[in-house]
Amino acid sequence: MPPRARRFVATIGVVLFLAFWVWGAVTINDLLPDIWWLDLIFFTVAGIGWGVPLIPMLRWAEREPGAK
């Protein structure tokens, strides 16, 4: 796949993943007790945690053509 097409696919994947991630974080937060420090911890972890699952896709998008 050409690099430009890989980047396009990765961009669509990131947008879809982030929409799902935000929806999931808000849904899970609704199930937690309404305590300000718990919200702070939860959204800190959710705000930092979204990058970890995306690392393999971003590496794939920036990989040199023909590299495995």
Biopython code that builds the backbone (N, CA, C, O; Angstrom):
import numpy as np
from Bio.PDB.StructureBuilder import StructureBuilder

atoms = [
    (1, "MET", "N", (0.849, -1.162, 0.000)),
    (1, "MET", "CA", (0.000, 0.000, 0.000)),
    (1, "MET", "C", (0.905, 1.238, 0.000)),
    (1, "MET", "O", (1.871, 1.294, 0.761)),
    (2, "PRO", "N", (0.608, 2.208, -0.827)),
    (2, "PRO", "CA", (1.428, 3.425, -0.868)),
    (2, "PRO", "C", (1.348, 4.190, 0.461)),
    (2, "PRO", "O", (0.350, 4.109, 1.177)),
    (3, "PRO", "N", (2.407, 4.927, 0.774)),
    (3, "PRO", "CA", (2.430, 5.643, 2.056)),
    (3, "PRO", "C", (1.261, 6.611, 2.243)),
    (3, "PRO", "O", (0.729, 6.746, 3.345)),
    (4, "ARG", "N", (0.877, 7.267, 1.183)),
    (4, "ARG", "CA", (-0.230, 8.227, 1.284)),
    (4, "ARG", "C", (-1.545, 7.533, 1.636)),
    (4, "ARG", "O", (-2.318, 8.042, 2.447)),
    (5, "ALA", "N", (-1.795, 6.392, 1.039)),
    (5, "ALA", "CA", (-3.013, 5.630, 1.341)),
    (5, "ALA", "C", (-2.964, 5.081, 2.766)),
    (5, "ALA", "O", (-3.979, 5.074, 3.463)),
    (6, "ARG", "N", (-1.785, 4.620, 3.202)),
    (6, "ARG", "CA", (-1.644, 4.126, 4.584)),
    (6, "ARG", "C", (-1.947, 5.229, 5.586)),
    (6, "ARG", "O", (-2.627, 4.994, 6.585)),
    (7, "ARG", "N", (-1.452, 6.415, 5.327)),
    (7, "ARG", "CA", (-1.701, 7.540, 6.231)),
    (7, "ARG", "C", (-3.177, 7.913, 6.246)),
    (7, "ARG", "O", (-3.716, 8.270, 7.294)),
    (8, "PHE", "N", (-3.829, 7.835, 5.101)),
    (8, "PHE", "CA", (-5.261, 8.133, 5.038)),
    (8, "PHE", "C", (-6.056, 7.110, 5.850)),
    (8, "PHE", "O", (-6.944, 7.478, 6.620)),
    (9, "VAL", "N", (-5.737, 5.834, 5.677)),
    (9, "VAL", "CA", (-6.413, 4.780, 6.434)),
    (9, "VAL", "C", (-6.165, 4.967, 7.934)),
    (9, "VAL", "O", (-7.082, 4.811, 8.739)),
    (10, "ALA", "N", (-4.942, 5.296, 8.302)),
    (10, "ALA", "CA", (-4.618, 5.516, 9.714)),
    (10, "ALA", "C", (-5.364, 6.724, 10.267)),
    (10, "ALA", "O", (-5.812, 6.700, 11.414)),
    (11, "THR", "N", (-5.503, 7.775, 9.473)),
    (11, "THR", "CA", (-6.251, 8.956, 9.917)),
    (11, "THR", "C", (-7.701, 8.619, 10.198)),
    (11, "THR", "O", (-8.249, 9.031, 11.220)),
    (12, "ILE", "N", (-8.325, 7.879, 9.308)),
    (12, "ILE", "CA", (-9.715, 7.458, 9.512)),
    (12, "ILE", "C", (-9.801, 6.564, 10.748)),
    (12, "ILE", "O", (-10.728, 6.694, 11.547)),
    (13, "GLY", "N", (-8.842, 5.663, 10.904)),
    (13, "GLY", "CA", (-8.822, 4.783, 12.061)),
    (13, "GLY", "C", (-8.677, 5.545, 13.372)),
    (13, "GLY", "O", (-9.340, 5.216, 14.356)),
    (14, "VAL", "N", (-7.814, 6.564, 13.395)),
    (14, "VAL", "CA", (-7.615, 7.366, 14.604)),
    (14, "VAL", "C", (-8.898, 8.117, 14.958)),
    (14, "VAL", "O", (-9.296, 8.146, 16.122)),
    (15, "VAL", "N", (-9.535, 8.713, 13.976)),
    (15, "VAL", "CA", (-10.772, 9.462, 14.238)),
    (15, "VAL", "C", (-11.856, 8.538, 14.785)),
    (15, "VAL", "O", (-12.530, 8.879, 15.757)),
    (16, "LEU", "N", (-12.027, 7.376, 14.168)),
    (16, "LEU", "CA", (-13.039, 6.422, 14.646)),
    (16, "LEU", "C", (-12.703, 5.904, 16.039)),
    (16, "LEU", "O", (-13.578, 5.799, 16.899)),
    (17, "PHE", "N", (-11.436, 5.583, 16.255)),
    (17, "PHE", "CA", (-11.022, 5.093, 17.563)),
    (17, "PHE", "C", (-11.251, 6.142, 18.645)),
    (17, "PHE", "O", (-11.749, 5.818, 19.723)),
    (18, "LEU", "N", (-10.892, 7.395, 18.370)),
    (18, "LEU", "CA", (-11.066, 8.449, 19.370)),
    (18, "LEU", "C", (-12.539, 8.711, 19.663)),
    (18, "LEU", "O", (-12.901, 8.993, 20.805)),
    (19, "ALA", "N", (-13.390, 8.620, 18.647)),
    (19, "ALA", "CA", (-14.830, 8.775, 18.893)),
    (19, "ALA", "C", (-15.322, 7.670, 19.823)),
    (19, "ALA", "O", (-16.079, 7.935, 20.757)),
    (20, "PHE", "N", (-14.895, 6.430, 19.570)),
    (20, "PHE", "CA", (-15.266, 5.312, 20.432)),
    (20, "PHE", "C", (-14.678, 5.481, 21.827)),
    (20, "PHE", "O", (-15.355, 5.204, 22.817)),
    (21, "TRP", "N", (-13.429, 5.932, 21.922)),
    (21, "TRP", "CA", (-12.752, 6.108, 23.212)),
    (21, "TRP", "C", (-13.478, 7.151, 24.076)),
    (21, "TRP", "O", (-13.704, 6.932, 25.267)),
    (22, "VAL", "N", (-13.836, 8.272, 23.470)),
    (22, "VAL", "CA", (-14.529, 9.328, 24.216)),
    (22, "VAL", "C", (-15.892, 8.830, 24.671)),
    (22, "VAL", "O", (-16.285, 9.043, 25.818)),
    (23, "TRP", "N", (-16.613, 8.167, 23.771)),
    (23, "TRP", "CA", (-17.921, 7.614, 24.138)),
    (23, "TRP", "C", (-17.772, 6.627, 25.300)),
    (23, "TRP", "O", (-18.563, 6.661, 26.242)),
    (24, "GLY", "N", (-16.783, 5.765, 25.242)),
    (24, "GLY", "CA", (-16.556, 4.791, 26.301)),
    (24, "GLY", "C", (-16.175, 5.450, 27.619)),
    (24, "GLY", "O", (-16.648, 5.036, 28.678)),
    (25, "ALA", "N", (-15.325, 6.472, 27.565)),
    (25, "ALA", "CA", (-14.907, 7.151, 28.791)),
    (25, "ALA", "C", (-16.088, 7.849, 29.458)),
    (25, "ALA", "O", (-16.236, 7.788, 30.679)),
    (26, "VAL", "N", (-16.912, 8.499, 28.680)),
    (26, "VAL", "CA", (-18.074, 9.182, 29.246)),
    (26, "VAL", "C", (-19.071, 8.172, 29.804)),
    (26, "VAL", "O", (-19.658, 8.399, 30.862)),
    (27, "THR", "N", (-19.265, 7.063, 29.102)),
    (27, "THR", "CA", (-20.185, 6.035, 29.572)),
    (27, "THR", "C", (-19.695, 5.406, 30.873)),
    (27, "THR", "O", (-20.479, 5.217, 31.803)),
    (28, "ILE", "N", (-18.418, 5.085, 30.942)),
    (28, "ILE", "CA", (-17.864, 4.510, 32.175)),
    (28, "ILE", "C", (-17.936, 5.522, 33.312)),
    (28, "ILE", "O", (-18.231, 5.157, 34.449)),
    (29, "ASN", "N", (-17.667, 6.801, 33.011)),
    (29, "ASN", "CA", (-17.721, 7.822, 34.050)),
    (29, "ASN", "C", (-19.134, 7.958, 34.630)),
    (29, "ASN", "O", (-19.288, 8.265, 35.812)),
    (30, "ASP", "N", (-20.147, 7.736, 33.824)),
    (30, "ASP", "CA", (-21.530, 7.784, 34.326)),
    (30, "ASP", "C", (-21.798, 6.691, 35.348)),
    (30, "ASP", "O", (-22.669, 6.847, 36.203)),
    (31, "LEU", "N", (-21.064, 5.589, 35.273)),
    (31, "LEU", "CA", (-21.265, 4.481, 36.198)),
    (31, "LEU", "C", (-20.512, 4.666, 37.516)),
    (31, "LEU", "O", (-20.815, 3.993, 38.502)),
    (32, "LEU", "N", (-19.539, 5.568, 37.539)),
    (32, "LEU", "CA", (-18.738, 5.803, 38.737)),
    (32, "LEU", "C", (-19.456, 6.775, 39.679)),
    (32, "LEU", "O", (-20.294, 7.565, 39.243)),
    (33, "PRO", "N", (-19.122, 6.711, 40.967)),
    (33, "PRO", "CA", (-19.702, 7.679, 41.906)),
    (33, "PRO", "C", (-19.275, 9.108, 41.555)),
    (33, "PRO", "O", (-18.207, 9.321, 40.981)),
    (34, "ASP", "N", (-20.110, 10.068, 41.901)),
    (34, "ASP", "CA", (-19.853, 11.469, 41.573)),
    (34, "ASP", "C", (-18.951, 12.103, 42.637)),
    (34, "ASP", "O", (-19.411, 12.856, 43.495)),
    (35, "ILE", "N", (-17.655, 11.778, 42.558)),
    (35, "ILE", "CA", (-16.650, 12.308, 43.478)),
    (35, "ILE", "C", (-15.602, 13.016, 42.627)),
    (35, "ILE", "O", (-15.091, 12.441, 41.666)),
    (36, "TRP", "N", (-15.280, 14.264, 42.973)),
    (36, "TRP", "CA", (-14.421, 15.065, 42.103)),
    (36, "TRP", "C", (-13.033, 14.470, 41.924)),
    (36, "TRP", "O", (-12.488, 14.521, 40.821)),
    (37, "TRP", "N", (-12.445, 13.907, 42.974)),
    (37, "TRP", "CA", (-11.090, 13.377, 42.840)),
    (37, "TRP", "C", (-11.072, 12.090, 42.027)),
    (37, "TRP", "O", (-10.077, 11.781, 41.372)),
    (38, "LEU", "N", (-12.181, 11.328, 42.066)),
    (38, "LEU", "CA", (-12.280, 10.125, 41.241)),
    (38, "LEU", "C", (-12.398, 10.509, 39.765)),
    (38, "LEU", "O", (-11.808, 9.864, 38.899)),
    (39, "ASP", "N", (-13.170, 11.569, 39.488)),
    (39, "ASP", "CA", (-13.254, 12.089, 38.115)),
    (39, "ASP", "C", (-11.885, 12.549, 37.628)),
    (39, "ASP", "O", (-11.513, 12.297, 36.482)),
    (40, "LEU", "N", (-11.141, 13.219, 38.492)),
    (40, "LEU", "CA", (-9.816, 13.704, 38.129)),
    (40, "LEU", "C", (-8.888, 12.555, 37.760)),
    (40, "LEU", "O", (-8.199, 12.611, 36.741)),
    (41, "ILE", "N", (-8.870, 11.527, 38.577)),
    (41, "ILE", "CA", (-8.017, 10.360, 38.308)),
    (41, "ILE", "C", (-8.473, 9.632, 37.046)),
    (41, "ILE", "O", (-7.658, 9.277, 36.195)),
    (42, "PHE", "N", (-9.789, 9.411, 36.935)),
    (42, "PHE", "CA", (-10.309, 8.668, 35.793)),
    (42, "PHE", "C", (-10.015, 9.378, 34.475)),
    (42, "PHE", "O", (-9.532, 8.756, 33.529)),
    (43, "PHE", "N", (-10.305, 10.674, 34.408)),
    (43, "PHE", "CA", (-10.099, 11.379, 33.149)),
    (43, "PHE", "C", (-8.617, 11.628, 32.862)),
    (43, "PHE", "O", (-8.241, 11.802, 31.703)),
    (44, "THR", "N", (-7.781, 11.648, 33.881)),
    (44, "THR", "CA", (-6.338, 11.715, 33.650)),
    (44, "THR", "C", (-5.859, 10.430, 32.982)),
    (44, "THR", "O", (-5.122, 10.468, 31.996)),
    (45, "VAL", "N", (-6.281, 9.304, 33.522)),
    (45, "VAL", "CA", (-5.895, 8.010, 32.942)),
    (45, "VAL", "C", (-6.496, 7.847, 31.541)),
    (45, "VAL", "O", (-5.809, 7.402, 30.621)),
    (46, "ALA", "N", (-7.765, 8.201, 31.377)),
    (46, "ALA", "CA", (-8.411, 8.082, 30.064)),
    (46, "ALA", "C", (-7.784, 9.047, 29.056)),
    (46, "ALA", "O", (-7.655, 8.716, 27.877)),
    (47, "GLY", "N", (-7.399, 10.230, 29.515)),
    (47, "GLY", "CA", (-6.802, 11.213, 28.618)),
    (47, "GLY", "C", (-5.413, 10.838, 28.149)),
    (47, "GLY", "O", (-5.018, 11.183, 27.036)),
    (48, "ILE", "N", (-4.670, 10.136, 28.984)),
    (48, "ILE", "CA", (-3.330, 9.698, 28.603)),
    (48, "ILE", "C", (-3.384, 8.341, 27.906)),
    (48, "ILE", "O", (-2.580, 8.060, 27.017)),
    (49, "GLY", "N", (-4.326, 7.511, 28.309)),
    (49, "GLY", "CA", (-4.383, 6.130, 27.841)),
    (49, "GLY", "C", (-4.762, 5.928, 26.393)),
    (49, "GLY", "O", (-4.514, 4.852, 25.850)),
    (50, "TRP", "N", (-5.359, 6.927, 25.735)),
    (50, "TRP", "CA", (-5.804, 6.715, 24.364)),
    (50, "TRP", "C", (-4.629, 6.520, 23.401)),
    (50, "TRP", "O", (-4.792, 5.900, 22.350)),
    (51, "GLY", "N", (-3.473, 7.031, 23.743)),
    (51, "GLY", "CA", (-2.333, 6.928, 22.834)),
    (51, "GLY", "C", (-1.733, 5.541, 22.750)),
    (51, "GLY", "O", (-1.192, 5.161, 21.712)),
    (52, "VAL", "N", (-1.822, 4.787, 23.819)),
    (52, "VAL", "CA", (-1.184, 3.468, 23.862)),
    (52, "VAL", "C", (-1.746, 2.520, 22.795)),
    (52, "VAL", "O", (-0.959, 1.893, 22.087)),
    (53, "PRO", "N", (-3.066, 2.388, 22.647)),
    (53, "PRO", "CA", (-3.571, 1.484, 21.607)),
    (53, "PRO", "C", (-3.305, 1.977, 20.181)),
    (53, "PRO", "O", (-3.323, 1.184, 19.239)),
    (54, "LEU", "N", (-3.060, 3.271, 20.018)),
    (54, "LEU", "CA", (-2.853, 3.808, 18.671)),
    (54, "LEU", "C", (-1.415, 3.698, 18.182)),
    (54, "LEU", "O", (-1.167, 3.864, 16.988)),
    (55, "ILE", "N", (-0.478, 3.427, 19.054)),
    (55, "ILE", "CA", (0.931, 3.377, 18.672)),
    (55, "ILE", "C", (1.201, 2.390, 17.526)),
    (55, "ILE", "O", (1.893, 2.759, 16.577)),
    (56, "PRO", "N", (0.683, 1.143, 17.574)),
    (56, "PRO", "CA", (0.960, 0.232, 16.439)),
    (56, "PRO", "C", (0.407, 0.742, 15.110)),
    (56, "PRO", "O", (1.050, 0.573, 14.074)),
    (57, "MET", "N", (-0.765, 1.358, 15.122)),
    (57, "MET", "CA", (-1.329, 1.857, 13.872)),
    (57, "MET", "C", (-0.520, 3.035, 13.334)),
    (57, "MET", "O", (-0.311, 3.141, 12.125)),
    (58, "LEU", "N", (-0.070, 3.907, 14.208)),
    (58, "LEU", "CA", (0.736, 5.041, 13.761)),
    (58, "LEU", "C", (2.099, 4.591, 13.253)),
    (58, "LEU", "O", (2.620, 5.163, 12.296)),
    (59, "ARG", "N", (2.676, 3.585, 13.872)),
    (59, "ARG", "CA", (3.944, 3.028, 13.365)),
    (59, "ARG", "C", (3.744, 2.405, 11.997)),
    (59, "ARG", "O", (4.584, 2.559, 11.110)),
    (60, "TRP", "N", (2.636, 1.703, 11.823)),
    (60, "TRP", "CA", (2.326, 1.097, 10.526)),
    (60, "TRP", "C", (2.170, 2.166, 9.467)),
    (60, "TRP", "O", (2.648, 1.996, 8.346)),
    (61, "ALA", "N", (1.507, 3.272, 9.799)),
    (61, "ALA", "CA", (1.266, 4.333, 8.827)),
    (61, "ALA", "C", (2.569, 5.017, 8.395)),
    (61, "ALA", "O", (2.673, 5.476, 7.258)),
    (62, "GLU", "N", (3.545, 5.090, 9.275)),
    (62, "GLU", "CA", (4.797, 5.773, 8.967)),
    (62, "GLU", "C", (5.913, 4.842, 8.516)),
    (62, "GLU", "O", (7.036, 5.284, 8.275)),
    (63, "ARG", "N", (5.607, 3.550, 8.403)),
    (63, "ARG", "CA", (6.604, 2.573, 7.987)),
    (63, "ARG", "C", (7.033, 2.824, 6.537)),
    (63, "ARG", "O", (6.232, 3.257, 5.708)),
    (64, "GLU", "N", (8.275, 2.553, 6.255)),
    (64, "GLU", "CA", (8.794, 2.681, 4.907)),
    (64, "GLU", "C", (8.142, 1.647, 3.991)),
    (64, "GLU", "O", (7.876, 0.529, 4.433)),
    (65, "PRO", "N", (7.879, 1.985, 2.731)),
    (65, "PRO", "CA", (7.299, 1.006, 1.809)),
    (65, "PRO", "C", (8.209, -0.213, 1.658)),
    (65, "PRO", "O", (9.417, -0.079, 1.459)),
    (66, "GLY", "N", (7.627, -1.371, 1.754)),
    (66, "GLY", "CA", (8.363, -2.622, 1.613)),
    (66, "GLY", "C", (8.999, -3.122, 2.885)),
    (66, "GLY", "O", (9.497, -4.248, 2.915)),
    (67, "ALA", "N", (9.002, -2.323, 3.944)),
    (67, "ALA", "CA", (9.575, -2.763, 5.232)),
    (67, "ALA", "C", (8.560, -3.632, 5.966)),
    (67, "ALA", "O", (7.353, -3.416, 5.855)),
    (68, "LYS", "N", (9.055, -4.617, 6.718)),
    (68, "LYS", "CA", (8.145, -5.497, 7.467)),
    (68, "LYS", "C", (8.429, -5.439, 8.905)),
    (68, "LYS", "O", (7.766, -6.112, 9.693)),
]
sb = StructureBuilder()
sb.init_structure("model")
sb.init_model(0)
sb.init_chain("A")
sb.init_seg("    ")
for serial, (resi, resn, name, xyz) in enumerate(atoms, 1):
    if name == "N":
        sb.init_residue(resn, " ", resi, " ")
    sb.init_atom(name, np.array(xyz, "f"), 0.0, 1.0, " ", f" {name:<3s}", serial, name[0])
structure = sb.get_structure()
